[in-house]
Amino acid sequence: MHTTRVIIIKSSREIEHLKRSNAIVAEAFQALRMAIGPGVTTKELDQMVEKIILSRGALPAFKGYRGFPASLCVSINEEVVHGIPGQRKLKGGDLVSLDVGVNLNGYFGDGAITLPIGEVDGEARRLLEVTERALYVGIEKAEVGNRLFDISYAIQAWVESHGFSVVRDFVGHGIGRDLHEEPQIPNFGSPHQGPRLERGMVFALEPMVNEGTHEVKILSDGWTVVTADGKRSAHFEHTIAITENGTEILSIL
């Protein structure tokens, strides 16, 4: 963990810029919810998201990032994060994690949702509910005076109390003029540890939760992360700002 490095404090003006980039993220998710369904290819979703981002005068933050070839990460079932869109068609019963990044005038937005395709089984629904709630459990701890790993501990405790596991190899992060800034924000940890949270900090919190083991591996494409045991995973992410009015979720409309 590199939590001792500088966490960049944002001004209220910078947070307004970040709110605008994250509003495009939220708009993309609204469109994805409408478009998603059996028979749709992951490439079609990617193209739709890229069109929305460009139409708003922004750039896809992920495309070309360290060589990533697409604007949208699409990760299905046992895929945790960083799935590359292609000709694969979604089918009923799938869980699909969608991760969107936006660069608007040098300010970044980042968010993720996991959606069910058609009817999914009860355990899949429970995984989605626990993971999405884990995000909000973490957000509730992101307040002035708390410590960074209070967020991490709250997410881990919530997830593990429901019999699932949090991914340890990938973490949340600071965000602002760069897509990934300090600090790294793991989804596990001990409470009352880490830097003190201050007004002006902006974080992308993103629990990644697995049905089985927390262990993951990267496929031969160099990007797609899958669960080591082949069980399903879910991923939710919001960009949040700690402001004088409390914690604000930037990646919702």
C-alpha positions in Angstrom: 0.0 0.0 0.0 1.3 3.5 -0.9 -1.0 5.4 1.5 1.8 7.5 2.8 2.1 9.3 -0.6 0.3 12.6 -1.2 -3.5 12.6 -1.5 -4.4 15.5 -3.7 -7.0 17.8 -2.2 -9.5 19.2 -4.7 -11.1 22.7 -4.6 -14.8 23.1 -4.9 -14.3 24.2 -8.5 -12.3 21.1 -9.3 -15.1 19.0 -7.8 -17.6 20.7 -10.0 -15.5 19.7 -13.0 -15.3 16.1 -11.7 -19.1 16.1 -11.3 -19.5 16.9 -14.9 -17.3 14.1 -16.1 -19.0 11.7 -13.7 -22.4 12.8 -15.0 -21.4 11.3 -18.4 -20.5 8.0 -16.6 -24.0 8.0 -15.1 -25.6 8.8 -18.4 -23.7 5.8 -20.0 -25.1 3.5 -17.3 -28.7 4.7 -18.0 -28.2 3.8 -21.7 -26.6 0.4 -20.8 -29.5 -0.5 -18.6 -31.8 0.1 -21.5 -29.7 -1.6 -24.2 -28.6 -4.7 -22.3 -30.3 -8.1 -22.9 -29.9 -11.6 -24.4 -28.3 -11.5 -27.9 -26.5 -8.2 -27.5 -22.8 -8.4 -28.1 -20.3 -6.8 -25.7 -18.8 -4.9 -28.7 -22.2 -3.3 -29.4 -22.3 -2.0 -25.8 -18.8 -0.7 -26.1 -19.6 1.2 -29.3 -22.7 2.7 -27.7 -20.8 4.0 -24.7 -18.0 5.4 -26.8 -20.6 7.3 -28.9 -22.2 8.8 -25.8 -18.9 9.9 -24.3 -17.7 11.5 -27.6 -21.0 13.2 -28.1 -20.6 15.0 -24.8 -17.2 16.4 -25.9 -15.3 14.0 -23.7 -12.9 11.1 -24.3 -13.1 7.5 -23.2 -10.6 7.3 -20.3 -10.0 3.6 -20.7 -9.3 3.4 -24.5 -5.6 3.3 -25.0 -4.9 3.3 -21.2 -1.8 1.1 -20.9 -2.9 -0.3 -24.2 -6.5 -1.3 -23.3 -8.3 -1.5 -26.6 -11.9 -0.4 -25.7 -14.0 2.3 -24.1 -15.9 -0.1 -21.8 -14.8 -3.0 -19.7 -17.3 -5.8 -19.9 -16.8 -8.7 -17.5 -19.2 -11.7 -17.5 -19.9 -14.2 -14.7 -16.5 -15.4 -13.4 -14.8 -12.4 -15.0 -14.0 -9.9 -12.3 -12.8 -6.8 -14.1 -11.1 -5.6 -17.3 -13.0 -7.8 -19.7 -12.4 -6.8 -23.3 -15.6 -6.3 -25.5 -15.9 -8.4 -28.6 -18.4 -10.6 -30.4 -19.6 -12.5 -27.4 -23.4 -12.4 -27.0 -25.0 -11.9 -23.7 -27.4 -14.6 -22.6 -30.1 -15.0 -20.0 -28.7 -15.8 -16.6 -25.5 -13.9 -17.1 -24.1 -11.4 -14.6 -22.4 -8.6 -16.5 -20.1 -6.1 -14.9 -19.7 -2.8 -16.8 -17.0 -0.3 -16.0 -16.9 3.2 -17.6 -14.2 5.9 -17.5 -14.6 9.4 -18.8 -12.0 12.2 -19.4 -13.8 15.6 -19.8 -11.4 18.5 -20.2 -8.7 16.7 -18.1 -11.0 15.7 -15.3 -11.8 12.0 -14.8 -15.0 10.1 -14.0 -15.1 6.4 -13.1 -17.9 4.0 -12.2 -19.1 0.4 -12.5 -22.4 -1.6 -12.2 -23.2 -5.2 -12.5 -26.5 -6.1 -14.2 -28.4 -9.4 -14.5 -29.4 -10.6 -17.9 -33.0 -11.8 -17.9 -33.8 -14.2 -15.0 -30.9 -15.1 -12.7 -30.7 -17.5 -9.9 -31.2 -16.5 -6.2 -27.5 -16.7 -5.4 -26.7 -14.3 -8.2 -29.3 -11.8 -7.0 -27.9 -12.1 -3.5 -24.3 -11.5 -4.8 -25.5 -8.3 -6.6 -27.4 -7.0 -3.6 -24.5 -7.6 -1.2 -21.9 -6.1 -3.5 -24.0 -3.0 -4.3 -24.7 -2.5 -0.6 -21.0 -2.9 0.2 -20.3 0.1 -1.9 -22.7 2.2 0.1 -21.4 0.8 3.4 -18.0 2.0 2.3 -19.3 5.4 1.2 -20.9 5.9 4.7 -17.4 5.7 6.2 -16.0 8.3 3.8 -16.3 11.3 6.1 -14.1 13.9 7.6 -12.2 12.6 10.6 -12.4 8.9 9.8 -9.4 7.0 8.5 -9.0 5.6 5.1 -9.1 1.9 6.1 -12.3 2.5 8.0 -13.8 2.3 4.5 -11.9 -0.8 3.7 -12.8 -2.6 6.9 -16.5 -1.7 6.6 -16.7 -3.2 3.1 -14.8 -6.4 4.0 -16.9 -6.9 7.2 -20.2 -6.5 5.3 -19.2 -8.8 2.4 -17.7 -11.6 4.6 -20.7 -11.5 7.0 -22.8 -12.6 3.9 -20.4 -15.5 3.0 -18.7 -13.9 0.1 -15.1 -12.7 -0.4 -13.5 -9.4 -1.5 -10.9 -9.3 -4.2 -7.5 -8.3 -2.8 -5.4 -7.9 -5.9 -7.4 -4.9 -7.2 -8.4 -1.8 -5.3 -10.2 1.5 -5.3 -8.3 4.7 -5.8 -8.1 8.4 -5.7 -9.2 10.2 -8.9 -9.0 13.7 -10.3 -6.7 15.1 -13.0 -5.5 11.5 -13.4 -7.7 8.3 -13.6 -5.7 6.7 -10.8 -4.3 8.8 -8.0 -3.2 8.1 -4.5 -4.4 6.6 -2.3 -5.0 3.0 -3.1 -8.2 1.9 -1.3 -8.4 -1.8 -0.7 -11.7 -3.5 0.0 -10.2 -5.1 3.1 -8.2 -3.9 6.1 -8.1 -2.9 9.8 -10.2 0.0 11.1 -8.6 3.2 12.5 -5.7 2.9 10.2 -4.4 4.9 7.2 -4.5 8.6 6.5 -7.1 10.9 8.1 -9.9 11.8 5.7 -10.3 15.4 4.8 -12.6 17.7 2.9 -11.6 17.9 -0.8 -10.6 14.2 -1.1 -12.1 12.4 -4.1 -12.2 8.7 -4.3 -13.4 5.9 -6.6 -14.6 3.2 -4.3 -15.2 -0.1 -6.0 -15.9 -3.4 -4.1 -15.2 -6.4 -6.3 -16.9 -9.4 -4.6 -16.6 -13.1 -5.4 -19.0 -16.0 -4.7 -16.0 -18.2 -3.7 -12.4 -17.6 -3.1 -11.0 -14.0 -3.2 -8.1 -15.3 -5.4 -8.0 -14.2 -9.0 -5.9 -14.7 -12.1 -5.3 -12.8 -15.4 -6.1 -14.5 -18.7 -3.7 -14.7 -21.6 -5.1 -11.5 -23.2 -3.2 -9.7 -20.4 -6.3 -7.9 -19.2 -9.3 -10.1 -18.2 -9.3 -10.9 -14.5 -11.2 -14.0 -13.5 -11.9 -15.8 -10.2 -9.4 -18.6 -9.5 -12.2 -21.0 -8.8 -14.5 -20.1 -11.7 -17.3 -18.8 -9.5 -19.1 -15.6 -10.2 -18.1 -12.0 -9.3 -19.8 -8.6 -9.1 -18.4 -5.1 -9.2 -19.9 -1.7 -8.2 -18.1 1.6 -8.2 -18.9 5.3 -7.6 -16.7 8.3 -7.6 -17.3 10.3 -4.4 -16.1 13.6 -3.0 -15.8 14.6 0.7 -17.3 18.1 0.8 -18.3 20.7 3.4 -21.9 19.3 3.0 -20.9 15.7 3.6 -20.0 13.0 1.1 -21.3 13.5 -2.3 -21.7 10.8 -5.0 -20.6 12.3 -8.2 -21.3 9.4 -10.6 -25.1 9.6 -10.4 -27.5 12.0 -12.2 
